[in-house]
Amino acid sequence: MIHRDLKARNILLVGEMNPKISNFGLTITFGVLKDSDTIVSQGKVYTLGFFSPNGTTRRYMAIWYYDVSVVWVANRDRPLNDSSGTIKILSDGNIVLVNGINETVWSTNATTSPRNTSAQLTDNGNLILRDQSNDVSLWESHKHPTNSFLPTMRLSHNVKTGEKVMLNSWRTPQDPNYGNYTVGLHVATIGVPQMFTWNQGRILWRSGPWNGRVFTGASSMYSVYVDGFYIVVEAGTYYITQNFRKNLIVKNFVDTQGIILEEIWNNQTGSWDQSFKGPDVDCDKYNNCGPFGFCNQNNKPICQCVRGYEPKNKQEWDRGNWSGGCKRKTPFQCERSNNGTDKSREDVFSKLTKVKVPDLIQWSPGLENDCRSLCLRNCSCVAYSYDADIGCMYWSGNLIDIQQYKDIRGLILYIRVPYSERDKQKDKKVIIIVPVIISLVVVSICLFLSWRWMSKRKGKNIIVQQESGEADSLNSTTIVLRNPEDKVNVEELPLYSLETLVNATNNFHTANKLGEGGFGPVYKGMLVNRKEIAIKRLSTASGQGMEEFMNEVAVISKLQHRNLVRLLGCCVEKFEKMLIYEYLQNRSLDVFLFDQSQMVLDWRKRFNVIEGIGRGLLYLHRDSRLRIIHRDLKPSNILLDDEWNPKISDFGMARIFGGDQDQGKTKRVVGTFGYMSPEYALSGRFSEKSDVFSFGVLVLEIISGRRNTSFYNEELSLTLCGYAWKLWNEDNVVELLDKRISNPNFYAEITRCMHIGLLCVQESPVHRPNISTVLSMLSTEIADLPLPKEPLFTDRWNHSHLGSSSTKTNKISFTILDGR
């Protein structure tokens, strides 16, 4: 085993001052951890040690992210006054924090008899105390949270005993002691979980019911990473937890004012990006409008009574004091029927859309029509709602904490009103509709004239096409959107609404997830016209951003070729940025090359893929109206249609050349390790020959069925290119061939392709053929091929040259090895 982080702070003392090497990120056995020592998790995400809040000298035992954010504090109510504190594992097996006079300040209190234990700090921020004799967890910091909700941590509510595991805020930003605010899961006896924030027992905020994917009243809370959270039930206890997602650091915590915040670590900026805040506006506050009132932040005033109700105290209501809520104007028809009045007219239901449904939910299984009939039969039922994943929800008594949104979030709430309200509503509609139509016509004319004036005044606009059913229809409505911040023109590209894409993917359900790359996740979707699409959704934590997004839109929207993936449109709405492509049912090339469980591509299909990629590159380099260098050609960016024809995708890194320009240079090297040409990785120079190098690596991978980086030899330090060169010189081409497709009938053609691949990966771009020559070689129009020179062994070159040369001039950004 190679430690790779051997230093003084990682040599800890055990028992009789015997040294032990620590910080393997796996199991850590230590005797004494002093104030100046730290333990770092294996992925170097979390650190355990001592810290002092800003502006104080108090010392706390804590776990933090990336040296910037404390997520767990042990002795939050008993700080140390100096740096004499130490962390120990005692003979009874417990982890303890002691001060300078050996007084125990904090302990895990997990054992009462001697145990042989060890501590482990995991990459999800969990400090685990294990019994080494049976590998049983005795204590975990995740079961004793402070103010932060971490991956795999479980907040819980036992409906039988009422016991809860909750987050608790710090007292102040400088004091991690127990604060006034708690956040946790609450499940009424009906079994519909909700998240709450309490201020010393008084409800401050509510999430709305959980439907199996999101909290319906706070769906934006996990809009980008909706698949990261789930709720399970075990022996009467409900648990909410979030998945551990590699290469993504998400932090959910409650601040000192009781605000829940979700933040995502941005590797590019080295800071946190906020993705959710609750409560954020007045309408998010619990029961802001009182009983039978609903809150809409876009209305003036923000509080209104639901249909059939009026303010209890009109004067207070008009002054902006809505706490008294609303009262019913007239009795329900069912209440009158009990007094002998006409029973022929049933009560009706008023529909309130896009709402966080009220608190105090009653539940019953059933279909939507069942909900209405059941509510009508019960005179005490004042409202109902239906969700396909939850079932029927009912309310009797007061309707509390209704919030209406302007976007796609929320459910439909059906509120019971007397039959007489239907006639009143018709009269109101007649009075309202006529002036509204006249106003809309006047406003539309003014907006159109303003738009025409602004279009003539400024030339840089983003031209998009509004998707209407069939997004690529010739009859789509063309509109112009101005985006001065991005300064990118998009010509006649269909614009999809966020609501359309949410419906097409079932709210980006994990079942529709096709894969994930450096840009973000890719989902399969189906439009209302049954057309299948692929949606690439920009991840907030992605190493790529708006520059790559707009670059891809600008590049690929101008290209049309059978071997290039077709961009159908895009979506830029709120914080979402998405690209919509044609759906290719056979996914990406890397799935069939490197996954042994998938169907085997025979040599004829593989040769067709090689030729197709070459034709696509020829179009990019020579035949399109733009000269484009892809810069990130790899198997995961080659998609396959239903006839196994390849299509090049992912143009976020592509560069456009103009005029007679044939090469460029950049200070920001982007791409994937193993596919970048030497001149590009070393000095930032790129040209058509950069793509030819990547194509050569692809050819060798297609022949061998193995990744370039999977070849490694301790003595020779070979990549696939180096290994192929070695076999070429030994005249042992068959050894390179993927054994799944070995067929003597194709050896000559395979040998020729290997020869061409080695020519494409030459160290100097001068010695590499251009792509048109490559296609001629593949078709045997050029019969006699030049002998290849020894390629640069990527691993050896990278270790000996890249670190000392490129860092002086270039910022290097590698995408992950497995692009999808």
N, C-alpha and C positions, 0 to 999 in steps of 0.2 A: 504494500500500500504506500502511495506517495501522499504526504500530508498537504503540501503546497501552501501552507500558511504558518510555517514554523517561526515563532518569534517569542520574545520574553513573556509577553502577556498571556501567551497560550501554554506556558509551562506552569502548572498549578501543583500545589503541595497537598499530599494526602497523609493522614495519620502522623507517623513519626517524621514529618518533613520530607517524605519521599516524593520526588518529582514525578508528575504524570503529564504527558502531552495531552492537551485538550483541543477543543474547537474543531472537531471533525464535522460538526453540524449534525451528527447522528446521536450517539449516546455520550454524555459528558459526565465523567466521574471526577468530582473535585472535593477537596477538603476545605479550602478557604478561598473565597473570592473577595479580594480587597476592593476598596473604593475605586482604585485606578484601573482595575481589571474589567474586562467585558467578555461575554460569550456571544458569538455570532452564529446565526442559523446557517445551514448548509448552503442555501442559495444567497446568503448575505443580504437577506431582506430584513430580518429582525435582529435586534441586539438586546441582551440582558446585561444590566449593570446599574450604576447609580447616576441620578441626575438631580439637578436643582432647577425649579421653575425660574423663569426670567425674573430678575430683580430680587431674588432671595438667595439665602445661603443654606436653606434647609435641604437635607439629602434624603432621597427616596430610592428604594429598590424598585426598578421599573423595566418594562419592555417597550422598545420604540422601533418605529419604521425609519430606515434610511437616515438615521441621525436627525430627523426633523419633526417627528410626531410621536409623542408618548401615547401608548394605547392600553397600558395596564400598569397599575401601581400596587405594590404589596402593602406597604405600611402607610396608607393614605391618611390615616387618623393619628399616626405616631411617627412624625418625622424625626430624623436625626439632626442634631445641631452642629455636627462637624463631620469630617471625612474619616472618622475612625471606625465606621461600620464595616462589618464583614458578613458574607453569606457562607453558610456551612451546611454540610450534611452531617448530622449527628449520628451517634451509634444506634439510636433507635430508628434511624432511617428518614427522619423528617428534615426538610430544608428549613433553616432558621436564619433570621437576620438578627445579629447582635450588635450592641453599641460598644464603645471603647472600654467599658467596665464589664464586658461579657454578659450583659443583661439582655435577655431575649425581648426584642421589639416586635417581631412577627414570626409566625411559624405556620407550616402547612397543617400541623396537627392531624396527620393522616395515620400515624401508627403510635402504638403505646408500648410495643416491645421491640427489641433489637431486630433490625432488618438490613439486608444487603441491598441497598437501593442506588439508583443512578438518576440523573436528571437529563432531560432532553429538551432542547429548544427547537421547535419545528419551523418550517417555512410558512406556516399559517399563524405564527405568533403564539403558539401554545407551549407553555412550560409544563412538562409532564414529569412526575415523579414515579418511577417504576420499581417494582420488586424484581431484582435481577434473577432470583431463583425460579420464577415462573412467568416473567415478562408481563405481569399484570400492572395496570395503571392504578396507583394508589391515590393520586391527587393530580388535578389539572387546573391551570390558571383559567382555562376557558369555562370551567364550571363556577368560577368566581369572578365574573367580569366587573370592570369598572365603568367607564363611560363609552367604550368602543365595542362595536359588533364586528368580529373578525371572521375570516373564512373558517368553516367547520364548527364555529361556536354555536351553541344552541340556547336560545331563549325559550322559556317554557312556561306552561300553566297546567297544573294538575287540577282538573275540574272536580275531583272528589275531595281533595284536601284543601284546595285553594292555594297551595304552595306555588310560588313563581320564582323564576330566575330572570332578573331584569338588569338593564343598564341603569347606572346612577351617575348623574352629572357631577362634575367638580363643583366645589363651593364658589370659587372664583378662578379666573385664568392663572392665578399664581398659587392657588391652594387646591390640591387634588382631594381634599377631605370630602366626605359625603355631602352632596348638595341637595337642593330642594326638589329636583326633577328626576323622575324615573320613566323608563321606556320599557314596554314589554308587551307580551301577547296576552289577550284576554279572550276566553271562549265562554260564551253563555251556555247554559245547559242544552240548548238546541244544537250546538256543535258547529257554529259558524265563527271561525277565528277572525279577530281584528287586532290591529296594533294600536296602542294608546300611548300618549304621553300624559303623565300625571304631575301636578304640582302639589306635593304634600297631600295626595289623595284626591284632589280636585282635577277633573279631566281638562286637559289643555288642548289636545289634538287627537283626532281619530282617523284611521286609515280607510274605513269602509271594509266590507266583508271580503274575505279571501275566496277566489273562485277556482283555485287549483293552479293558477299561473301568476296572478297579480292580485294586489289589494285593489278592488274595483274603484275605490274613492281616491286612490293615490297611485294610479298605474304608471305615471311618469317617474315614480320613485325608482323603478328598475327598468325604464323604457329601453335602454341600450343593452342591458345584460339581463333580460327578463328570465333567462334560463338559469340564472345563478342562484335563485332562492326557491325554497320549497318547504312545505309543512308536512310533518309526519305525526302519527298518533301511535303511542306505545303505552299500553296498560293504563289508559285513562289520562295520560299526559300528552298534551300537544306541544310539539317542538317546531320552532322555525329556525332554519339554518341556511347558510349560503355555501355553494360549492367553492372549493379551492380552484382557482383558475390560473394556470401557469402563465407567466409573463404578464399578469395583470394584477395590479395592487389596488383594491377597492377598500375604502374606509367608510364605515357608517358609525356615527357617534352622536351623542347628545351633548350640546354645549352648555355653558353655565346659565343660559337663559331659557333652557328647555327646548331649543330648536334642534330637530333631527337633521343632520347633514350627511349627504353621500358625496364623497370625493374620490377621484380617480387620479392615481399618480401618473404624471406626464413626463416620460423620460426625456423628451425633447427640451422642455423648459426647466426640468428639475423642480417642479412644483405641483401642487394639487389643483385639479380642475373640478369645480363644483358641478354636480349633475342633479342634485335634488336638495330641496330645503323645505322643511315643514314644521310648524306653519310658516308660510312665506308671506301671505297677505291676510287681511282681516277676515276674509271668508273662510280661511283655513282654521280659524279658531273655533273651538267646540261650541255649538249652539249659539252662534253669534247673533242670530235673528229670533231667538226664542221659539216656543212651541208653534207649529204650523206656519212658521216663516221660512223662507228659503233665501240663500245668499248667493248673489252673482256679482263678482268683482267688476263686471263690465256694465252693470246697471247703475243708474243714479236715481235714488239712493240704492245702495247695494242690497238692502233687505226689502223683500216684498212678501205679502201673504199669498199662500197657495190659493188656487181658485176655490171659491165658495166660502172664503174666510176673510175677515177684516180685523184691523188692529184692535187689541183689547183697550188700549188707551191711545186715542187718536192724537192727543196733544203731545204725549211723550214720544210717540212714534215719529211725528213730524219733526221733533227736536233731535232725532237721531238716537234716541234711547229705545232700542228694539228688544230689550231683554224680556219685556212682558209678553211678546209674541202676539199671536192672532187668535181669534175666536170664530166659531162657525156662525154664518149669517142665519141660516134656517135649518131646522131639523132634517135628518135623513128621511126619506120616504118610508123606510121600514119602521122608523119610530112613530110616524104618523099612522101607519097601518095598524099598529097595536092599539091605537085609539079609535079605530073604526073608520078611518078615512079611506079614500080610494086606493086600492092595492094594484090597480092596473098599470101604474107607472112606477117602474123600478128606478132605483138610484142609478146614476151614471158615473163614469170615471173620467177624470181629467188627466191628461198625459203631460208629465213633466220630463223632458229628455235630458240626457247627458248630466246625470246627477250622481252625487254620493248619496246613497239611500240613507234614510234615518237610522238612528241608533235604536236599541231595544228591539231587536229583530226577533220575530217568531218564524219558525220554519216548518215546511212540509214538503215531501217529495211530490212531483207531478209535472205536467206539461203546462204551457202558458195558459191555455184555455181553462184548465182545471183551477188555476190560481184565481181567475176572475169569478168563476161560479162559486167557489168556496168562500171567497170574500163577500159576495152578495148574500149568501145564505146566513152569514154571521153579522148581525147588526152592529156589533162592537168593532168590526173590522173597518178601519178608516182608510187603509191604503194597502196596495200590494205591489210587488215587483217580481220579475222573473229573470233568472240567469240560467243558461243551459247547463252550466257546470255546478251551480248551487241548487237550483230548483225553485220552488215557490217561497217567497218571503212575505210576511204579513206584519201589519202593525195595528195595535189597538191602543187607545189612550192617545197621548200627545205624540206628534211627529217632531222629533228633535234632531237638530244638526243636519239639515239638508243643504247641500251646496251644489250649485249648477255651474258647469264649465262651458267654455265657448268652443272647446276642441272635441276630439273624439272620445275622451275619457267618459267613464261613468255608465250608469244603467238608466232604464226608463222606469219612472215611478208613476203608478196609476193611483190617483187620489180620489176617494169617494166623495161625490157631491150630489145634492138633491136633483131630481129630474128637471126642476124649474130652471136650473142654471144653464141647461142646454139652449133654451129659447133666448135667454139673456145674452148668451155668447154669440148667437147668430146676429142679433141686432148690433152688437159691438163690432162684429166683423164688417158689416156693411158700412158703418160709420168710419171705420179705420182704413179699410182697403183702398177706397177711392183716393183720398189725399196721399196715401203712401205711394200708390202707383204714379201719381202726378209728380211727387217729389223724386222718386227714383228716376223717372225720365229726365227731369231737369238736371239732377246730379250726374247722370250718365253722359248727357251732352257736354256738361262742363268738364268732366273728367276726360272725355275724348278729345276735346279741343286743347286741354292742358297737355295731354300726352303728345298730340301732334306737334305742339309748340316746343316741348322739351326734346322730342326726337330730332327736330331740325337743329336745335341749339347745340346739342351734344351728340357726337357720333358714336361713342363707345357704349353700346347696350348689349345686354344678353338677350338673344332672340330664342325664345323657346316655344314649344307647341303644347297647348293645353290638352291633356289626355282626356278623351271623351269616349268611353267604351273601348273601341279599338284604337289603341294609342297611336299606331302608325297609319291611321286612316288619312287619306288625302283630304278629307273634309274636316280635319281637326281645326279648331280655332287657334289662330296664331296671335300671340300677344307679345308685348315687349316688356321686359323687366330690367330695371337699371340696377347695377351692382357695382358701384364705384370702388368698393373695398377690394374686390377681387381682380378688377381690371382685365377680365377675360371675355371674349366674344364667343358665343355659341350660336351657330346658325341652324335654324329650323330643327331644333332638337325637342322631341316631345317632353313635356313636363308632367310627371305623375304626382298626384297628391299623396300626402302621408296616409290619409284615411284609406285610399285605394290599396296601398301596399300593405297596410295593417290587415285589411280584410283578405287580401290575396294570400297572406302567409299565416292566417289564424293568429294574429298578434305576434308574429315572429316566433312561433312555437318551435321547440327543439326538434320536433318530428320533421320539420321542413328545413332543418339546417343541413346544408350540403358540405360545409367545411369552413375553415378559417385560415386566413393568411395574415401577412403583415398589415394589410389595409383594414381588415376586420372580418366579421363572419359573412358567409354567403348563404342565402336562403332560396329555396324553391317557392314560387308563388303561382297562383292561378287567378287570372282576371275573371270578371263576370262573364266574358264571352268565351270562357274555357281555354283561353290562350295561356300556355305555360311560359313563365319567365324566370330568370335568375336575378336575384337582387343582392348586390354587394353593398354592405352597410358599413360606413366609416365608423370605426371604433374610436371612442374618446381617448383610449390609451394607446392608440396605434402610433407607431413610429412615423407613419405617413399622415399627411394632413391635407388642408385645403389646397395647397400648391399642387400636390400629386393628383388630387381629385379633379381640380379644374384643368390640369394638364391632360389628364386622360379624356375628359369631356371634349377639350379643344382638339385633340389629336384624332381620336377614333371616330368622332362624329363626321369627319371629312373623308373617311376611308370606306371603300366597299370592295371586298374581295372574298372569294369562297373560302380562303384559308385564314381569314381574320374574323374573330368573333364580332357579331353585329350588336352595336349599342342601340337599344330601343328608346332610351330616354334617361332622365335623371330626376331626382327629388332633392330639393334644398328647402327644407321647411323647419322652422324652429331651430333646434340644435342638430337636426338630422341631415346627413348628406349621404345620398344613395345613388348608385348607378344600376340601371336596369338593362339586362342583356337578354338575348335569345337563350332559351333553355336548351342545353345539350345533355341528353339523357345518359350518355356514357361517361360523363364527368371528365376528370383530367387524366393525362397520360401517366402521371406518377403512380396512380392507383393500380394500373395494370402492369406496370413495370416492376414495382417494388413490393407490392402486397401479394404474398404467395397464396393467399386464400382466394384471390380474384381469378376470373377467367383468363386463360393464357392467350396473349396475342400471338398468332403465328407469324412467320417471317414475312409472308406476303402483306399482311396488315402493317407490320412494322416498317417495311420498305415504303409502303404507301404513305405512312406517317412522315418518314424522313423526306420524301419528295414533296409532300404537301407543305411541310414547314419551310423547305427551301423556296417553294413558289411564293409563299406568303412573305418571306424575307425579300425576295426579288421585287415584289410589288412595293414593299416599304422603301427599299433602297433605290430603285430605279424607275418603276412604272407608275407610281402614284403622283399626283400633282404636288405632293409634299415629299421631301426626302427625309425619312424618319429612321433614327437609330433606336431600337427597342430598349437596350441596356439591361434587361432583366429576363432574358430567355432561359427557361428551365422547364422541366417536365410538368410542374404544377401549373404553369401558365400556358400549357398546350391542352386545349379542350377537344373532346371527340364527339362528333355527331352520331346519329343512329346508324350511319354507314361506315363509321370508323375513320371519317375524314378529319384531319387535324385543323384546328382553328387557333391562331395565336391570340392570346388575351392579355389583359393587365398592362395598359400603356401609361400607368402612373409615373414611370421613370423615363418614358421616351423623350427624345429630343428631336426637334425639327431643324433641318438645315435649309438654308436659302441660297439661291444663286449657284455659284460655282464652289461654294464651301464644301469641303469633303472631310473635314475633321474638326473637332472641338475640344475644349478643355474646361474642366470644372474644378472648383475647390471643395465640392461636396460629392464625394464618391458614393454612389448608391448601387445596390445590387445584392447578389447572393454569393457568398463565399463558395468557391469551387467552379463558378461559371464566369467569373470576371477575367478579362484578358490581363496579362501582366502590365502592359503599358497604362491601362486604365486604373488598376488598383494602385500602381506605384506613383504615377504622376498626374492622374486625372485626365489623360488624353483618351479620346474615344473617336471612333469612326465606324464605317461599315465593317471593317475587319474585327471590331470588338464583338459585333453580333456573330460574325463568322466563327470566332473562337468559341463562343457559347454554343453555336450550332455543332461544332466539332465534338464538344463534350457531350451534347445531347445524342449524337450519333453513336458514340461509344457506349453510352448508357443504354440506348435502345438495343444495341447488339448484345451487351452483357447482362442486362436486366438488373444491374446494380448501380447504386449511386456513386458519383465521382469520389465523394468523401468516405465511402465505406471501405476503400482500399487503403490499408495502412500496414507497413512493415517496419518493425523496430530498426532493422539494419539499413534498409534502403529508403525509408520514409516515402513510399510511393502513393500517389493518387491513382485513379483509374487511368489517367493519361500516361503516367509513368509505367504503370503495370502493362498497358497495351503496348507501349514502346518496347518494353522488355520482351514480351511474347513475340512481337513482330521481328525483333532481331534473332530470336530463337526459332523463328519459322514455326511457331506453335499457336496459330490463330484460333484453332478449335478450343483451346483452353479458355479463351476469353468468352466464347459464345455461351449465352444463356442455355443451360442444359435442357430447359423445357421446350426449346424449339430446335434442338440439334437435328439437322437433316442434311446428309451428304449432298443432296441435289442442289442445295443453295450455298454450299461452302464457297464457291467461286465468287458469287455476288456478295456474300457477307465479307469475304476477304477484301473485295474492292471497296466496300463501304468503310471497313476499318482503315484501309489505306487513306481514303478521303478524309475520314475523321482525324487521323494523325496529321494530315496536311493542314487542316483547319486550326489545329491547336499549336502551331509553331510559335516559338517565343517571339519572333519579330513579325509585326504585321505585314512587312514587305514580302515575307515568304508564304503568307497565307493567300489562297485563291479568293477572288471575290465570289459572291453568291451565284452570279450567272455562270461562272466557270464551274462551280461546284455542281450545278444542275446539269451542265454538259457532261461532266465526269460521271454523274449518276446514270445518265441516259446512254453512256458509252459513246457519245459523239466525239469525246476526247478519249481515244483508246489507250494511249500510253501516258501513264501518270508519272510525274516526277517523284523521286525518292524523298520521303519525309526526313526532316532533321530531328534531332533529339529535342523533345518538348521540355519546357521548364517544369520540373516537378513541383507542383503547386504548394504542397506542405513545406518542403525544404526551403523553397523560395520565400514563402510567406514568413517563416520564422527567422530567416537570416537577413532578409532585405526589407520587408515591409515595415517592421517596427522601427527601424533606424532611419528610413528615408521618407516614407510618406507622411509621417506625422508632422513634419516640419511645414508642409504646405497644404495638406488636405485634411478635411473633416470626413472621416470614413463612416458610412452607415450601411451595415450589412443587414439584410433581411434574414429571417430564420431559415434554417436549412430545409425544413419541410414546409413548403409554401402554402399547402392547403391543409 
